[in-house]
Each structure stands twice: as structure tokens, then as C-alpha cells.
């Protein structure tokens, strides 16, 4: 194995394990050995920095490269999208196209997702048009991203047209449609599609069940929700060990007013997400059961539990009511200790 390949392997290992300082040392050695302008190594360095969340360093390496290929561009776009800067990803996409580099299926998928995040229908439709022009429209990763983009831009009929036109539909395609209808608060269509999926012989996975349960919540369809719960139990699906799925079930029961069933599931869940905690606390608050809400909040504080700032904000808005002044005061005392740009709030006693 040559020295160049050894450096590439080391960088990939550091990327996989997110070993930032070790990877930075390897980067320094790469430069000292004269491989700093090598295209393959440069792409590995960009990938390493983006996976470690150091996009300014990734972009600096990108800017210094004498030669860039589609991997260089797509890696940087992915980094910005994952970091929440979808606009920067689209800006890079335009720059890349104008420079004469042709996108591949992953570049298209990344920027269709970016368009969806921004609800930028015009940009999304332009990218879809390019996909058709260069023959990428029916690549599964592209087709699924097109459907998702149209849903997020509020163009439901375009998403449906794409879905029905696709020559081959994977489970991911079905999941994107079901999730899209749930996002559009059209729970009934999600439920019909879930039924159709099973009739086609597809086996639902965690994402299928989660999206369908969200649709049940949106539609207030407790009967269909309990049927899905029964199906999960009968099939031996390990839903109690999956935070997102168990949280969707708990949220369904809370929103439909079945707090006893929700709390039973909450106690049985092997891992509890922020959504599970907040759904149950809010459920008790909305039923005017301050004692139960306070007990849960105190239990939450005892462990090393993380709760999203937006969830905390929604809880505080409910507890702002005079009847819940005590709990609202406790929530506020924790919120003011957290930096305003914090994405995750730790509630520890």
C-alpha cells in the first residue's frame, strides 16, 4: 500500500469515528508530504471536516483545490445542508453548474432536499427539469427526493404525479408519500396509502409506521391508530425499543385523549425521546392534572434527558396559564440558563 493510500485510509477512519484532532494531524502530514493538492486526498479531507461539523475548514480546503470533481462539490453541498444552510447548498449548486461540472444523482438529491427545506418551489422545479434533461429523473434517490420536495413546497398534485409515474417504487418511495400526506395534514390519504402498500406486498418499517401514526394523530383517527398498535404487537415489531416510533404512538394516544394508554406505553418504552416526555406532560396539563404534569417534569429532571428548545417553548406556552404557574416558573428558570442558540437543552437537576 502506497503512502497516498495510507493517508486516504487514515482520513476515512477519522471521518467514520469523528476523530477531529487526529484527522487534523493527518491533514497536516498530508500537506507536509506534498499531497495537499491531490484530488482524491482533497476530497477525503473535505469529507472529514464536513462530517466533524467544521464547514469553514472544509470550504477552505475546497477553495485551495486546483482541480475539483463532482465528489468535491457534492460533499460540500451535503455539509451545508446537514448544517442547516440549505441556501448555501443551492448557491454552490448554481456555481457548479455554471462552471461546467455536470451533477450526478446524489448532487440532485441533495439540492432537491435543500429546495424542500426552503420551500423553494421555483428552484426545486428547475432542478427537477435538469434531472429530466440529463436522464436522472427515475433514479430512485432522485425520484424520492423530487416527491419529498414537492410535498414540502405544498405542491401535492405534482408529488402524486411523480409517484404514479415512477416505474419502480421502493419502500422508501411509499414512506416519502405517506410522510408527505401526514405533513400536508391529510391523514386519510396517508392511511389509504398505508393500506395500499400492504396490499402490494410491501412490509412496513419503522418509518412507515411512524409516518402513518402521525397521520392518525393529525386526523384524530384513534381506531386506525389502535389497529396499527395491534399490528405492531402481533407482528413482534420491536417498537418499544425505537424512540421515534414509540413516541409517535404515545403522541397519538395523548392527542386522542387516551392518557392512561399513553402513560402505559411511556412506562414500557425502553428509551424515551423529548417528544414522549413533552407529549405526556402537555397531555396532563391540558386535562388540568397539574400534579401528574409536575411529577413527570420532576422525573425528567432526575435523569440526563435532552429536550429540544422548540418543545420546551411549546410547553412553556401552555403552562403560562395561571393554573400552571408553578410548572411554568420551573421551566422558565431552566430556559434562561440556556444559550439562545442552543439546539438541545439539557434538563438536569
HUWO-V850960 format. One record per backbone hydrogen bond with DSSP energy under -0.5 kcal/mol. NH is the residue of the N-H (numbers start at 0). CO is the residue of the C=O. Records with the same first field share a line. If there is no record, write none. Layout:
# HUWO-V850960
NH->CO ; CO
This chain:
# HUWO-V850960
5->1
6->2
7->3
8->4
9->5
10->6
11->7
12->8
13->9
14->10
15->11
16->12
17->13 ; 14
18->13
19->17
22->18
23->19
24->20
25->21
26->22
27->23
28->24
29->25
30->26
31->27
32->28
33->30
34->29
35->29
37->34
41->37
42->38
43->39
44->40
45->41
46->42
47->43
48->44
49->45
50->46
51->47
52->49
53->48
54->52
57->53
58->54
59->55
60->56
61->57
62->58
63->59
64->60 ; 61
72->68
73->69
74->70
75->71
76->72
77->73
78->74
79->75
80->76
81->77
82->78
83->80
84->79
85->83
88->84
89->85
90->86
91->87
92->88
93->89
94->90
95->91
96->92
97->93
98->94
99->96
100->95
101->99
107->103
108->104
109->105
110->106
111->107
112->108
113->109
114->110
115->111
116->112
117->113
118->115
119->114
120->118
123->119
124->120
125->121
126->122
127->123
128->124
129->125
130->126
131->127
132->128
133->129
134->131
135->130
136->130
138->135
141->138
142->138
143->139
144->140
145->141
146->142
147->143
148->144
149->145
150->146
151->147
152->148
153->150
154->149
155->153
158->154
159->155
160->156
161->157
162->158
163->159
164->160
165->161
169->167
173->169
174->170
175->171
176->172
177->173
178->174
179->175
180->176
181->177
182->178
183->179
184->181
185->180
188->185
189->185
190->186
191->187
192->188
193->189
194->190
195->191
196->192
197->193
198->194
199->195
200->197
201->196
203->201
208->204
209->205
210->206
211->207
212->208
213->209
214->210
215->211
216->212
217->213
218->214
219->215 ; 216
220->215
221->219
224->220
225->221
226->222
227->223
228->224
229->225
230->226
231->227
232->228
233->229
234->230
235->232
236->231
238->236
240->237
241->238
242->240
245->241
246->242
247->243
248->244
249->245
250->246
251->247
252->248
253->249
254->250
255->251
256->253
257->252
258->256
261->257
262->258
263->259
264->260
265->261
266->262
267->263
268->264
269->239
270->239
272->270
276->272
277->273
278->274
279->275
280->276
281->277
282->278
283->279
284->280
285->281
286->282
287->284
288->283
289->287
292->288
293->289
294->290
295->291
296->292
297->293
298->294
299->295
300->296
301->297
302->298 ; 299
304->302 ; 346
306->344
308->342
311->307
312->308
313->309
314->310
315->311
316->312
317->313
318->314
319->315
320->317
323->320
324->321
327->323
328->324
329->325
330->326
331->327
332->328
333->329
334->330
335->331
336->333
337->334
341->338
344->306
345->343
346->304 ; 344
347->345
348->300
